Amino acid sequence: MELTHRFVTTNGVRMHVAEQGAGYPVIFCHGFPHTWFIWHHQLAAVAAAGYRAIAPDLRGYGQTDIPAEVDSYTNEAVIGDLLGLLDDIGAEQAVFVGLDFGAALVWELALRAPERVRGVIVLNNPFAPRPPRAPSQLWAKAAARHFLHLHYFQAPGVADAELGARPREFLARVYYSLSADYHYLDTWQFPAEGTGYLDVLPAAPPLPWRWLSQNEFDVLAQDFERTGFTGGLNWYRALDRNWELTADYTDASVTVPAYFLYGDRDPDMEGFSGRDPLATLRRYVPELREVTKIADAGHLVQLERAAEVDALLTAHLRQLVPNPSDVPA
């Protein structure tokens, strides 16, 4: 089951896709600042379990096209890419796995096109209902008190220049800070005024780390050294537009089968997902089948605790699709 790469033209973009295995399709959706490679452990494990593991570089990342317009990075637009990928492989449905922006993407996919979703397995970013105000208004209020990357990323060109000038340093710092080895919310101790992201992120220890090798880091870094970060940053700049486009889904529930797993030191669960994220998740996802907390893991749980995540994924997939050769044509 060799890992292969190819390109799919879908929904107006040329999308790079990594694939491993054969059988029922399982599509992995990454976040920022990641590429398909963030899932490389899981691709091998899911393929070994008899499924077809598929991890695209989402638009704006890696070897996939990087459109210039911010509106090209809405969930609605990227859902079009994913549905085009399903059509390309001749599948009516797939299981979707998401983390970070990829989590928000698959939650919204399950709202917009539940008939194309056999189930979702989401890491670290629970479903939450549409907020009453545009997200940027909430971030501006928080940024009056402390640095907040969500607010800092809104100004076109600013973070792009800072992070693009020192891509490897930024990636090392942000991966380390989001892991269980650091407390990410300590970045909130800095003021927003006159502060860049590299000013608030901790210095990263030398590689290798216990959960990331030098070679793995190099694979992740080489794409961003080539592309910069504007494509990924535009996902943040499209979040207000996402909010506008989901007016019809206010208070909507996710009705597909769902599984949720999270690191016990994940900063999104601690500081970005509301006061009681699991209660909200259970309220709005009636088909939530299992919630698992993974010890000693942060935001990059699939790298930090690869064996545990692999075991959970394959167990959940066997419940969703007991016979992986049952390909949905």
Solvent accessible surface area in square Angstrom, and as a share of the most:
residue,aa,sasa,rsa
1,M,143,0.64
2,E,144,0.65
3,L,57,0.28
4,T,70,0.40
5,H,96,0.43
6,R,78,0.28
7,F,75,0.31
8,V,5,0.03
9,T,113,0.66
10,T,10,0.06
11,N,84,0.43
12,G,77,0.74
13,V,8,0.05
14,R,120,0.44
15,M,0,0.00
16,H,2,0.01
17,V,0,0.00
18,A,0,0.00
19,E,14,0.06
20,Q,28,0.13
21,G,24,0.23
22,A,77,0.60
23,G,16,0.15
24,Y,0,0.00
25,P,2,0.01
26,V,0,0.00
27,I,0,0.00
28,F,0,0.00
29,C,0,0.00
30,H,1,0.00
31,G,1,0.01
32,F,9,0.04
33,P,1,0.00
34,H,0,0.00
35,T,2,0.01
36,W,21,0.07
37,F,23,0.10
38,I,1,0.00
39,W,1,0.00
40,H,39,0.17
41,H,58,0.26
42,Q,0,0.00
43,L,1,0.00
44,A,46,0.35
45,A,22,0.17
46,V,0,0.00
47,A,1,0.01
48,A,71,0.55
49,A,17,0.13
50,G,30,0.28
51,Y,0,0.00
52,R,63,0.23
53,A,0,0.00
54,I,0,0.00
55,A,0,0.00
56,P,0,0.00
57,D,0,0.00
58,L,1,0.00
59,R,13,0.05
60,G,5,0.04
61,Y,3,0.01
62,G,2,0.02
63,Q,84,0.38
64,T,4,0.02
65,D,58,0.30
66,I,71,0.36
67,P,27,0.17
68,A,88,0.68
69,E,108,0.48
70,V,53,0.30
71,D,88,0.46
72,S,22,0.14
73,Y,0,0.00
74,T,4,0.03
75,N,10,0.05
76,E,76,0.34
77,A,22,0.17
78,V,0,0.00
79,I,7,0.03
80,G,22,0.21
81,D,0,0.00
82,L,0,0.00
83,L,43,0.21
84,G,18,0.17
85,L,0,0.00
86,L,0,0.00
87,D,92,0.48
88,D,70,0.36
89,I,29,0.15
90,G,46,0.45
91,A,5,0.04
92,E,87,0.39
93,Q,44,0.20
94,A,0,0.00
95,V,0,0.00
96,F,0,0.00
97,V,0,0.00
98,G,0,0.00
99,L,0,0.00
100,D,23,0.12
101,F,20,0.08
102,G,0,0.00
103,A,0,0.00
104,A,44,0.34
105,L,0,0.00
106,V,0,0.00
107,W,9,0.03
108,E,15,0.07
109,L,0,0.00
110,A,2,0.02
111,L,30,0.15
112,R,59,0.21
113,A,6,0.05
114,P,52,0.33
115,E,102,0.46
116,R,32,0.12
117,V,5,0.03
118,R,69,0.25
119,G,0,0.00
120,V,0,0.00
121,I,0,0.00
122,V,0,0.00
123,L,0,0.00
124,N,0,0.00
125,N,27,0.14
126,P,16,0.10
127,F,16,0.07
128,A,58,0.45
129,P,40,0.25
130,R,58,0.21
131,P,45,0.28
132,P,124,0.78
133,R,103,0.38
134,A,11,0.09
135,P,20,0.12
136,S,32,0.21
137,Q,94,0.42
138,L,65,0.32
139,W,27,0.09
140,A,46,0.36
141,K,123,0.52
142,A,16,0.12
143,A,10,0.08
144,A,91,0.71
145,R,160,0.59
146,H,24,0.11
147,F,3,0.01
148,L,8,0.04
149,H,25,0.11
150,L,26,0.13
151,H,73,0.33
152,Y,36,0.14
153,F,1,0.00
154,Q,46,0.20
155,A,46,0.36
156,P,112,0.71
157,G,40,0.39
158,V,73,0.42
159,A,0,0.00
160,D,22,0.11
161,A,69,0.53
162,E,37,0.17
163,L,0,0.00
164,G,34,0.33
165,A,79,0.61
166,R,113,0.41
167,P,24,0.15
168,R,86,0.31
169,E,59,0.26
170,F,0,0.00
171,L,0,0.00
172,A,17,0.13
173,R,46,0.17
174,V,4,0.03
175,Y,1,0.00
176,Y,36,0.14
177,S,0,0.00
178,L,20,0.10
179,S,1,0.00
180,A,5,0.04
181,D,60,0.31
182,Y,59,0.22
183,H,86,0.38
184,Y,8,0.03
185,L,22,0.11
186,D,42,0.22
187,T,2,0.01
188,W,68,0.24
189,Q,139,0.62
190,F,81,0.34
191,P,83,0.52
192,A,29,0.23
193,E,157,0.71
194,G,82,0.79
195,T,19,0.11
196,G,11,0.10
197,Y,5,0.02
198,L,9,0.04
199,D,88,0.46
200,V,4,0.02
201,L,6,0.03
202,P,25,0.16
203,A,77,0.60
204,A,30,0.23
205,P,57,0.36
206,P,120,0.75
207,L,35,0.18
208,P,99,0.62
209,W,29,0.10
210,R,128,0.47
211,W,14,0.05
212,L,3,0.01
213,S,43,0.27
214,Q,78,0.35
215,N,102,0.52
216,E,21,0.09
217,F,6,0.02
218,D,48,0.25
219,V,39,0.22
220,L,1,0.01
221,A,0,0.00
222,Q,104,0.46
223,D,16,0.08
224,F,5,0.02
225,E,88,0.39
226,R,147,0.54
227,T,36,0.21
228,G,25,0.24
229,F,3,0.01
230,T,58,0.34
231,G,3,0.03
232,G,2,0.02
233,L,0,0.00
234,N,5,0.03
235,W,4,0.02
236,Y,14,0.05
237,R,26,0.10
238,A,0,0.00
239,L,33,0.16
240,D,38,0.20
241,R,92,0.34
242,N,15,0.07
243,W,54,0.19
244,E,89,0.40
245,L,47,0.24
246,T,17,0.10
247,A,53,0.41
248,D,136,0.71
249,Y,57,0.22
250,T,67,0.39
251,D,96,0.50
252,A,28,0.21
253,S,46,0.29
254,V,0,0.00
255,T,85,0.49
256,V,9,0.05
257,P,29,0.18
258,A,0,0.00
259,Y,1,0.00
260,F,0,0.00
261,L,0,0.00
262,Y,24,0.09
263,G,1,0.01
264,D,61,0.32
265,R,129,0.47
266,D,3,0.01
267,P,5,0.03
268,D,24,0.12
269,M,23,0.10
270,E,99,0.45
271,G,28,0.27
272,F,61,0.25
273,S,25,0.16
274,G,57,0.55
275,R,250,0.91
276,D,83,0.43
277,P,16,0.10
278,L,36,0.18
279,A,49,0.38
280,T,41,0.24
281,L,0,0.00
282,R,134,0.49
283,R,181,0.66
284,Y,17,0.06
285,V,1,0.01
286,P,85,0.53
287,E,79,0.35
288,L,33,0.16
289,R,124,0.45
290,E,66,0.30
291,V,40,0.23
292,T,33,0.19
293,K,126,0.54
294,I,9,0.05
295,A,71,0.55
296,D,44,0.23
297,A,0,0.00
298,G,0,0.00
299,H,4,0.02
300,L,0,0.00
301,V,0,0.00
302,Q,0,0.00
303,L,9,0.04
304,E,6,0.03
305,R,53,0.19
306,A,20,0.15
307,A,77,0.60
308,E,78,0.35
309,V,0,0.00
310,D,27,0.14
311,A,63,0.48
312,L,31,0.15
313,L,0,0.00
314,T,26,0.15
315,A,49,0.38
316,H,2,0.01
317,L,0,0.00
318,R,115,0.42
319,Q,101,0.45
320,L,10,0.05
321,V,0,0.00
322,P,97,0.61
323,N,83,0.43
324,P,22,0.14
325,S,80,0.52
326,D,73,0.38
327,V,75,0.43
328,P,21,0.13
329,A,117,0.91
